[in-house]
């Protein structure tokens, strides 16, 4: 290949990468505007470094402080993997067994909780009721004793007998934190500082202490009754091992490298965290502090985190050698496809964003879908192309969204078509094929999935901005 031709190819690739980054920027900015998110920060990790990152918006609205890649956010349930790692470190030292019953380390428990093992706590197979479902995010601002947390969770019966099912339980990780303190003889935060954060150089990671001075700490918010309101920081005593930590991109990159390099645990012990648990109902999709969630044929592990004023998500793609994380300072802000599209900038093929348009395999499908969505935007009548159950899901917000998308549409390109044996979706509708289209308008690029039944009707339509 000549230098001129090679330069041209490289130039095209560079231009494509810039275009994808611009699309991601537009997607994130539009998402934040739609969801009223004050600040967002994402990063891609490789070899312990943040290789790509971007910060948007305000870390503190009152003080008009911009978010940066150094901003420190509450990470909620991403904290669970630190709790699980700490207990596994003690297991390697012979100081506990994951098959120990929790009553060995925590006294005055309800009768039904006593047979539960540490392993079952970490796998969410304990059957112990979730305290968060009972007292809600609001209560994480309050100071509690362990006895009070147990009393709150015990207002509901066991969900199932220990080991016989899967149900996410923050109470389980609270109890795991108590067991960690009992075995180590140290407070939860101090143990993690001495054994994990300090050795790894995670200088910005610690417990969320409302009274402490935490440099670069971000203020959390909730959108409520048409406006943003300030949310109090997490109280460690209300959450402990379930989700009390704060961190930033730099520190999470160091944590990610420690996982890859087995700096804290032996390889065989580390592997336990990523092996999904099984119950009589089958695999649960959860290991020890991690969801085991393959993505488009790739091995992948993930955990999200939410607190009263923050949302985050962290996903690892070990075969690609990269990971991605995003933080926001808004309660209940699903992060959509940001992680996948950010990771795709470093390892193309992870997200739909790098798929190339393909020819329409069946004539008229594109036109039928656009006509069906035009009917949605107008509020009816229901076209034959949409099933009755799917049509019933379209409310005013969906109609407004489609009106906006179609009014400014530039292109509607088929990226993927999959055919398979008949299966049922979340609406209980049978479907045999899926079409994925990229819709580009003047504001943004979005990815729309259409599931079709044997009669060619749309039985599910959803955005898949992954």
C-alpha positions as CSV (number, residue, x, y, z in Angstrom):
1,X,0.0,0.0,0.0
2,X,1.4,3.4,-0.9
3,X,1.9,6.0,1.8
4,X,-0.7,8.2,0.1
5,X,-3.3,5.5,0.2
6,X,-2.4,4.5,3.7
7,X,-2.7,8.1,4.8
8,X,-6.1,8.3,3.2
9,X,-7.3,5.2,5.0
10,X,-6.0,6.4,8.3
11,X,-7.6,9.8,7.7
12,X,-11.0,8.2,7.0
13,X,-10.7,6.1,10.2
14,X,-9.8,9.2,12.2
15,X,-12.7,11.1,10.8
16,X,-15.0,8.2,11.6
17,X,-13.7,8.1,15.2
18,X,-14.3,11.9,15.5
19,X,-17.8,11.5,14.2
20,X,-18.6,8.7,16.7
21,X,-17.3,10.8,19.5
22,X,-19.4,13.7,18.4
23,X,-22.5,11.5,18.2
24,X,-21.8,10.3,21.8
25,X,-21.4,13.9,23.0
26,X,-24.7,14.8,21.4
27,X,-26.4,11.7,22.9
28,X,-25.1,12.5,26.4
29,X,-26.0,16.1,26.2
30,X,-29.5,15.4,24.9
31,X,-30.0,12.7,27.6
32,X,-29.0,15.0,30.4
33,X,-31.3,17.7,29.1
34,X,-34.3,15.3,28.8
35,X,-33.6,13.8,32.3
36,X,-32.6,17.1,34.0
37,X,-29.2,15.6,34.9
38,X,-27.0,18.4,36.4
39,X,-23.6,16.6,35.8
40,X,-22.3,13.6,34.0
41,X,-18.8,12.1,33.8
42,X,-17.8,9.0,31.8
43,X,-14.4,7.3,31.3
44,X,-12.9,4.3,29.6
45,X,-10.2,2.3,31.4
46,X,-7.3,0.4,30.0
47,X,-4.2,-0.9,31.9
48,X,-5.1,1.1,35.0
49,X,-5.4,4.4,33.1
50,X,-8.3,6.5,32.0
51,X,-7.7,6.5,28.2
52,X,-10.8,8.5,27.3
53,X,-13.1,10.6,29.4
54,X,-15.5,13.5,29.2
55,X,-17.3,15.6,31.9
56,X,-20.5,17.6,31.4
57,X,-22.6,20.0,33.4
58,X,-22.4,21.2,37.0
59,X,-21.1,19.3,40.0
60,X,-22.8,21.9,42.3
61,X,-25.6,24.1,40.9
62,X,-25.6,26.5,43.9
63,X,-21.9,27.3,43.6
64,X,-21.8,26.9,39.9
65,X,-19.0,24.4,40.0
66,X,-18.3,22.5,36.8
67,X,-17.9,18.7,36.8
68,X,-14.5,17.4,35.9
69,X,-12.9,13.9,35.5
70,X,-11.6,14.4,39.1
71,X,-15.1,14.9,40.5
72,X,-16.0,12.5,43.4
73,X,-19.5,10.8,43.2
74,X,-21.4,8.4,45.4
75,X,-21.2,5.0,43.7
76,X,-24.0,3.2,45.6
77,X,-24.1,-0.5,44.9
78,X,-20.9,-0.6,43.0
79,X,-19.6,-0.6,46.6
80,X,-20.8,-4.2,46.9
81,X,-17.8,-5.6,44.9
82,X,-15.4,-3.9,47.5
83,X,-17.3,-5.6,50.3
84,X,-17.2,-9.0,48.6
85,X,-13.5,-8.6,47.8
86,X,-12.7,-7.7,51.5
87,X,-14.5,-10.8,52.7
88,X,-12.6,-13.0,50.1
89,X,-9.3,-11.5,51.3
90,X,-10.2,-12.7,54.8
91,X,-11.2,-16.0,53.5
92,X,-7.8,-16.4,51.8
93,X,-6.2,-15.7,55.2
94,X,-8.2,-18.5,56.8
95,X,-10.2,-16.1,59.0
96,X,-13.6,-17.1,57.7
97,X,-15.4,-19.4,55.3
98,X,-18.1,-18.3,52.9
99,X,-20.1,-21.2,54.1
100,X,-20.1,-19.8,57.7
101,X,-23.6,-18.9,58.9
102,X,-24.1,-15.2,59.5
103,X,-25.2,-15.8,63.1
104,X,-21.5,-16.7,63.8
105,X,-20.6,-13.0,63.4
106,X,-23.8,-11.1,64.0
107,X,-26.0,-11.7,67.1
108,X,-29.7,-11.1,67.8
109,X,-30.9,-12.0,64.4
110,X,-34.4,-13.2,63.5
111,X,-34.8,-17.0,63.6
112,X,-35.2,-17.4,59.9
113,X,-32.1,-15.4,59.1
114,X,-29.7,-17.4,61.2
115,X,-29.0,-20.3,58.8
116,X,-28.0,-17.9,56.0
117,X,-24.4,-18.1,55.0
118,X,-22.0,-15.4,54.0
119,X,-22.0,-16.8,50.4
120,X,-25.8,-16.5,50.2
121,X,-25.5,-12.9,51.4
122,X,-23.0,-12.0,48.7
123,X,-25.0,-13.9,46.0
124,X,-28.4,-12.4,46.9
125,X,-29.8,-15.9,47.5
126,X,-30.4,-15.4,51.3
127,X,-34.1,-14.7,51.1
128,X,-33.6,-11.8,53.6
129,X,-35.9,-8.9,52.8
130,X,-34.4,-5.8,51.2
131,X,-34.3,-2.9,53.6
132,X,-34.3,-0.4,50.7
133,X,-37.6,-1.6,49.4
134,X,-39.0,-1.0,52.9
135,X,-37.6,2.4,53.9
136,X,-36.7,3.8,50.5
137,X,-33.7,6.0,49.4
138,X,-34.9,8.9,51.6
139,X,-33.8,6.9,54.7
140,X,-30.1,6.7,53.7
141,X,-29.7,10.2,55.1
142,X,-30.5,8.9,58.6
143,X,-28.3,7.4,61.3
144,X,-29.2,3.9,62.3
145,X,-27.9,1.2,64.6
146,X,-27.5,-2.3,63.2
147,X,-30.4,-3.5,65.5
148,X,-32.6,-0.9,63.8
149,X,-31.7,-2.0,60.3
150,X,-32.5,-5.6,61.3
151,X,-35.8,-4.5,62.8
152,X,-36.8,-2.6,59.7
153,X,-35.9,-5.5,57.3
154,X,-37.7,-8.0,59.6
155,X,-41.0,-6.2,59.2
156,X,-41.4,-8.4,56.1
157,X,-41.1,-12.2,56.0
158,X,-38.3,-14.1,54.3
159,X,-38.8,-14.1,50.6
160,X,-37.8,-17.7,50.3
161,X,-35.7,-20.2,52.3
162,X,-32.0,-19.6,52.1
163,X,-30.4,-20.8,48.9
164,X,-33.8,-21.5,47.2
165,X,-34.1,-18.3,45.1
166,X,-32.6,-15.0,44.0
167,X,-33.7,-11.6,45.2
168,X,-31.5,-8.5,45.3
169,X,-31.1,-7.5,49.0
170,X,-29.2,-4.6,50.3
171,X,-29.8,-6.0,53.8
172,X,-27.6,-8.9,52.9
173,X,-24.6,-6.7,52.1
174,X,-25.3,-4.6,55.2
175,X,-24.9,-7.8,57.2
176,X,-21.8,-8.8,55.2
177,X,-20.3,-5.4,56.3
178,X,-21.0,-6.3,59.9
179,X,-19.4,-9.7,59.5
180,X,-16.3,-7.9,58.0
181,X,-16.1,-5.7,61.0
182,X,-16.4,-8.6,63.4
183,X,-13.7,-10.7,61.8
184,X,-11.2,-7.9,61.1
185,X,-11.8,-6.1,64.4
186,X,-11.9,-2.8,62.4
187,X,-14.6,-0.5,61.2
188,X,-15.7,-1.1,57.6
189,X,-14.2,2.1,56.2
190,X,-10.9,1.7,58.0
191,X,-10.4,-1.9,56.8
192,X,-11.0,-0.9,53.2
193,X,-8.7,2.0,53.5
194,X,-5.9,0.0,55.0
195,X,-6.2,-3.1,52.8
196,X,-7.6,-1.8,49.5
197,X,-7.7,2.0,48.9
198,X,-4.3,2.7,50.4
199,X,-2.3,-0.1,48.7
200,X,-3.9,0.7,45.4
201,X,-3.4,4.4,45.6
202,X,-7.1,5.2,45.5
203,X,-6.8,8.6,47.2
204,X,-10.3,9.8,46.4
205,X,-12.2,6.7,47.5
206,X,-13.7,6.4,51.0
207,X,-17.0,6.2,52.9
208,X,-19.6,9.0,52.3
209,X,-19.3,10.9,55.5
210,X,-21.8,13.8,55.5
211,X,-19.7,15.7,58.1
212,X,-16.3,15.1,56.5
213,X,-14.4,17.3,54.1
214,X,-14.1,15.4,50.8
215,X,-12.2,17.3,48.1
216,X,-14.1,17.5,44.8
217,X,-17.2,16.0,46.3
218,X,-20.2,16.4,44.0
219,X,-23.7,17.5,45.2
220,X,-26.5,15.1,44.6
221,X,-30.0,16.0,43.3
222,X,-33.4,14.7,42.6
223,X,-35.9,15.9,40.0
224,X,-39.2,16.2,41.7
225,X,-42.4,18.2,41.1
226,X,-40.9,19.9,38.1
227,X,-37.6,21.0,39.6
228,X,-34.3,19.9,41.1
229,X,-33.9,19.5,44.8
230,X,-30.7,19.0,46.9
231,X,-30.2,15.5,48.4
232,X,-28.3,14.8,51.6
233,X,-25.1,12.6,51.4
234,X,-25.3,8.9,52.4
235,X,-24.9,8.0,56.0
236,X,-22.5,5.1,56.4
237,X,-24.5,3.6,59.3
238,X,-27.6,3.3,57.0
239,X,-25.9,1.3,54.3
240,X,-22.4,0.0,55.4
241,X,-21.3,-2.8,53.0
242,X,-24.3,-2.3,50.6
243,X,-23.4,1.1,49.1
244,X,-21.6,3.7,51.2
245,X,-18.6,4.6,49.1
246,X,-17.6,7.6,47.0
247,X,-15.0,7.6,44.2
248,X,-13.9,9.1,40.9
249,X,-12.6,8.0,37.5
250,X,-9.0,7.8,38.3
251,X,-9.5,5.7,41.4
252,X,-11.9,3.3,39.6
253,X,-9.3,2.8,36.9
254,X,-6.9,1.7,39.5
255,X,-9.5,-0.6,41.0
256,X,-10.2,-2.0,37.5
257,X,-6.4,-2.7,37.0
258,X,-6.2,-4.4,40.4
259,X,-9.0,-6.8,39.3
260,X,-7.3,-7.6,36.0
261,X,-3.9,-8.0,37.6
262,X,-5.1,-10.0,40.7
263,X,-3.4,-7.6,43.0
264,X,-5.7,-8.3,46.0
265,X,-6.9,-11.8,45.4
266,X,-5.5,-15.0,43.9
267,X,-6.8,-15.7,40.3
268,X,-8.9,-18.6,41.5
269,X,-10.4,-16.5,44.2
270,X,-11.0,-13.6,41.9
271,X,-12.8,-16.0,39.5
272,X,-15.4,-16.8,42.2
273,X,-16.7,-13.3,42.0
274,X,-17.6,-13.7,38.3
275,X,-19.1,-17.2,38.5
276,X,-22.9,-16.8,38.6
277,X,-24.7,-18.4,41.5
278,X,-27.3,-21.2,40.9
279,X,-30.5,-22.0,42.7
280,X,-33.1,-24.7,42.1
281,X,-34.6,-22.3,39.5
282,X,-31.3,-22.2,37.6
283,X,-28.5,-19.6,37.1
284,X,-29.1,-16.2,38.7
285,X,-27.0,-13.9,36.6
286,X,-25.1,-12.7,39.7
287,X,-21.8,-13.7,41.2
288,X,-20.2,-12.2,44.3
289,X,-20.7,-8.4,44.0
290,X,-21.1,-8.5,40.2
291,X,-23.8,-9.2,37.6
292,X,-22.6,-11.7,35.0
293,X,-24.1,-10.2,31.9
294,X,-22.7,-11.2,28.5
295,X,-23.0,-8.5,25.8
296,X,-23.4,-9.3,22.1
297,X,-21.4,-12.5,22.4
298,X,-18.7,-11.0,24.6
299,X,-17.9,-11.8,28.2
300,X,-19.0,-8.9,30.4
301,X,-19.5,-8.1,34.0
302,X,-21.5,-5.1,35.3
303,X,-22.9,-3.3,38.3
304,X,-24.9,-0.1,38.6
305,X,-25.3,2.0,41.7
306,X,-27.9,4.4,42.9
307,X,-28.3,6.6,46.0
308,X,-30.7,9.4,47.0
309,X,-28.9,11.8,44.7
310,X,-26.6,9.8,42.4
311,X,-26.6,7.1,39.7
312,X,-23.6,5.3,38.2
313,X,-22.8,2.2,36.1
314,X,-19.6,0.2,35.7
315,X,-19.0,-2.5,33.1
316,X,-16.0,-4.6,32.3
317,X,-15.2,-6.1,28.9
318,X,-12.3,-8.4,29.8
319,X,-11.7,-9.9,26.3
320,X,-11.3,-6.4,24.9
321,X,-9.1,-5.4,27.9
322,X,-11.2,-2.4,28.7
323,X,-13.8,-1.2,31.1
324,X,-16.2,1.9,31.2
325,X,-17.9,3.8,33.9
326,X,-20.3,6.7,34.1
327,X,-21.4,8.9,37.0
328,X,-24.3,11.3,37.3
329,X,-25.5,13.4,40.3
330,X,-29.2,12.7,39.8
331,X,-31.3,10.1,41.6
332,X,-32.8,7.4,39.3
333,X,-31.1,8.4,36.1
334,X,-30.7,5.2,34.0
335,X,-27.5,5.7,32.0
336,X,-28.7,4.2,28.7
337,X,-26.1,3.4,26.2
338,X,-23.3,5.7,27.3
339,X,-21.0,2.9,28.6
340,X,-21.3,0.8,25.4
341,X,-20.8,3.8,23.1
342,X,-17.9,5.1,25.1
343,X,-16.2,1.7,25.1
344,X,-16.8,1.5,21.4
345,X,-14.5,4.5,20.9
346,X,-11.6,2.4,22.2
347,X,-12.7,-1.1,21.0
348,X,-15.0,-0.8,18.0
349,X,-17.8,-3.4,17.8
350,X,-18.9,-3.2,21.4
351,X,-21.9,-0.9,20.7
352,X,-24.4,-0.6,17.9
353,X,-22.8,2.8,17.1
354,X,-20.1,1.1,15.0
355,X,-22.4,-1.1,12.9
356,X,-22.6,-0.3,9.2
357,X,-25.9,0.0,7.4
358,X,-27.1,-3.1,5.5
359,X,-29.4,-3.6,2.6
360,X,-33.1,-4.1,3.3
361,X,-33.6,-7.9,3.1
362,X,-37.4,-7.6,2.8
363,X,-38.8,-4.9,0.5
364,X,-41.2,-2.5,2.2
365,X,-40.3,-3.1,5.8
366,X,-38.6,0.3,6.3
367,X,-41.6,2.1,4.8
368,X,-44.0,0.1,6.9
369,X,-42.1,0.9,10.1
370,X,-41.9,4.6,9.4
371,X,-45.7,4.7,8.5
372,X,-46.5,2.9,11.8
373,X,-44.4,5.3,13.8
374,X,-46.1,8.2,12.0
375,X,-49.4,6.8,13.2
376,X,-48.0,6.7,16.8
377,X,-46.9,10.4,16.5
378,X,-50.5,11.3,15.4
379,X,-52.2,9.3,18.2
380,X,-53.9,6.9,15.8
381,X,-55.8,5.2,14.5
382,X,-53.9,2.0,15.2
383,X,-52.3,0.6,12.0
384,X,-52.4,-3.1,11.3
385,X,-48.6,-3.1,11.5
386,X,-48.7,-2.6,15.4
387,X,-50.2,-5.2,17.7
388,X,-53.0,-4.1,20.1
389,X,-50.8,-4.8,23.2
390,X,-47.9,-2.7,21.8
391,X,-50.3,0.1,20.7
392,X,-51.7,0.3,24.3
393,X,-48.2,1.2,25.6
394,X,-47.9,4.4,23.6
395,X,-48.8,7.3,25.8
396,X,-48.5,11.1,25.4
397,X,-44.8,11.1,25.9
398,X,-44.1,8.4,23.3
399,X,-46.3,10.3,20.8
400,X,-44.5,13.5,21.4
401,X,-41.1,11.8,21.1
402,X,-42.0,10.2,17.8
403,X,-43.4,13.5,16.5
404,X,-40.1,15.2,17.3
405,X,-38.0,12.4,15.8
406,X,-39.9,12.3,12.5
407,X,-40.2,16.0,12.0
408,X,-36.4,16.4,11.8
409,X,-35.4,13.0,10.4
410,X,-32.4,12.8,8.2
411,X,-31.9,9.0,7.8
412,X,-33.4,5.7,8.9
413,X,-30.9,2.9,8.3
414,X,-31.1,-0.8,8.9
415,X,-28.2,-2.1,11.0
416,X,-29.2,-5.5,12.1
417,X,-31.8,-8.2,11.4
418,X,-32.1,-11.3,13.5
419,X,-34.4,-14.3,12.9
420,X,-35.0,-17.0,15.6
421,X,-37.4,-19.5,17.0
422,X,-40.6,-18.0,18.4
423,X,-40.2,-16.5,21.9
424,X,-42.2,-14.2,24.1
425,X,-41.3,-10.7,25.1
426,X,-42.0,-8.7,28.2
427,X,-45.6,-7.9,26.9
428,X,-46.2,-11.7,26.5
429,X,-46.2,-11.3,22.7
430,X,-44.7,-13.9,20.5
431,X,-41.9,-12.7,18.1
432,X,-39.7,-14.4,15.5
433,X,-37.4,-11.6,14.3
434,X,-35.8,-8.3,15.4
435,X,-34.9,-5.3,13.3
436,X,-32.5,-2.6,14.6
437,X,-32.5,0.8,12.8
438,X,-30.4,3.9,13.3
439,X,-32.5,7.0,13.2
440,X,-30.6,10.3,12.7
441,X,-32.3,13.7,13.0
442,X,-31.1,17.2,13.5
443,X,-30.7,16.7,17.3
444,X,-29.2,13.3,17.8
445,X,-28.6,9.7,16.6
446,X,-30.7,7.0,18.2
447,X,-31.1,3.2,17.8
448,X,-34.6,1.7,17.6
449,X,-35.4,-1.9,18.0
450,X,-38.5,-3.5,16.5
451,X,-39.7,-7.0,17.4
452,X,-42.0,-8.6,14.9
453,X,-44.5,-11.5,15.2
454,X,-45.1,-14.2,12.6
455,X,-47.8,-11.9,11.1
456,X,-45.3,-9.1,10.6
457,X,-46.7,-6.9,13.3
458,X,-44.6,-4.8,15.7
459,X,-45.0,-6.4,19.1
460,X,-42.2,-4.4,20.8
461,X,-40.5,-1.1,19.9
462,X,-37.8,0.4,22.1
463,X,-34.8,2.6,22.0
464,X,-31.6,0.6,22.3
465,X,-28.9,3.3,22.4
466,X,-26.1,0.8,23.2
